[in-house]
Amino acid sequence: MKRETEMSREAQRGGVDRTKSAHTLWHGDAARVCELLPAERRFELVYLDPPYSVGATMTMRERSGEARGRMKKGSGRAAYGDVLDVDGLVAMLASVLVRVRDRMTDDGALYLHMDWRAVHDAKVAADRIFGRRAFAGEVCWLPGNGSRGARGFAVTHQTILVYAAKEKRLLRFAVDHPSLREPFAETSQAMHFTNVDADGRRYRDRTVGAKTYRYYADEGRRIGSVWADIPAMVANTPLRKEGTGYPTQKPEKLLERIVRASSREGETVADLMCGSGTTLAVAARLGRRFVGADASDVAIEITRARLAASGVDYRFSSTEPAAPSEALHS
Ligand SMILES: C[S@@+](CC[C@H](N)C(=O)[O-])C[C@H]1O[C@@H](n2cnc3c(N)ncnc32)[C@H](O)[C@@H]1O
């Protein structure tokens, strides 16, 4: 008890609060969750990975031989429906985004993860909600899928739209952590990093105006907007510890990069369509507080098992009146 009180004091001072109430998980619709949260609850970072308008029920892989993804013969149990057409999906998203925006801190960031089917419509809707100048760019994530389909170029990327809470764009990007850096191009290394310091490190000096900047080859450069170094396989193979069998589960490394880029320890990271709970597991591991939610029973079941396996405590609530509300679970 004493420990919890001390931790709460630490939280009041702006430190990391690891008490049970630091994290919350909701079963229910994302828009409704935003309405039910306490007025003072604010998000420094929001990651949303909605359905993509695939036009199918998405299924689990929990046993060997079961097919994961779109429902077909031999599929595992249904996880969630991805059946809205693009207009329906974007209308649903817009109702969530309006409420999310109103809960973001002034310097907060939204990462909206989509694929080619609805990303352009979603961009137009998000521009209207956040303001066009709040759009801070996009990440092109290459999950490493093989080429499939014969209707033109195979789709080998997904898009993550990044928005600031306000058109003033007070976004923060922490770019110096190794997870936010990538190696310099080989040609650049060969041409420019020709000096070696006393410790044997290769470097180059660049003089801009009166100032000289030193760059080390082993530190790499700031990550750009094309992320090709995080394969989806780590999350999607049952052989991997991280794999839960949930369809469209994202790799923890992807979320780690986003969480490190746009939040600090003790801040709140929200994922209101959390699926298997990837964002929540990463946020807790990195000392952030999470607000998680999902409308699917199966998503909540998988997320709870995942958080329990990591020993993460959280407050669990439901938007449904019949369900037990605000009960503590671990
Ligand atoms: C692409 S999956 C998320 C996968 C997740 N990023 C992961 O790593 O496991 C989309 C999720 O959105 C949820 N969802 C769809 N509409 C929702 C809504 N209105 N409110 C809350 N969750 C919703 C689905 O149940 C599904 O779990």
The ligand as an ORCA input file, in Angstrom:
! r2SCAN-3c Opt
* xyz 0 1
  C      -6.447     -4.430    -37.752
  S      -7.117     -4.963    -36.237
  C      -5.970     -4.304    -35.044
  C      -4.748     -5.195    -34.882
  C      -3.810     -4.697    -33.804
  N      -3.107     -3.495    -34.239
  C      -2.823     -5.752    -33.380
  O      -1.578     -5.508    -33.410
  O      -3.252     -6.837    -32.995
  C      -8.524     -3.905    -36.118
  C      -9.270     -3.999    -34.803
  O     -10.229     -2.943    -34.749
  C     -11.320     -3.405    -33.967
  N     -12.452     -2.490    -34.217
  C     -13.106     -2.276    -35.364
  N     -14.036     -1.306    -35.223
  C     -13.947     -0.878    -33.947
  C     -14.617      0.126    -33.187
  N     -15.573      0.910    -33.711
  N     -14.260      0.289    -31.887
  C     -13.324     -0.496    -31.303
  N     -12.657     -1.466    -31.982
  C     -12.951     -1.650    -33.292
  C     -11.506     -4.833    -34.434
  O     -12.240     -5.590    -33.502
  C     -10.055     -5.283    -34.597
  O      -9.598     -5.944    -33.455
*
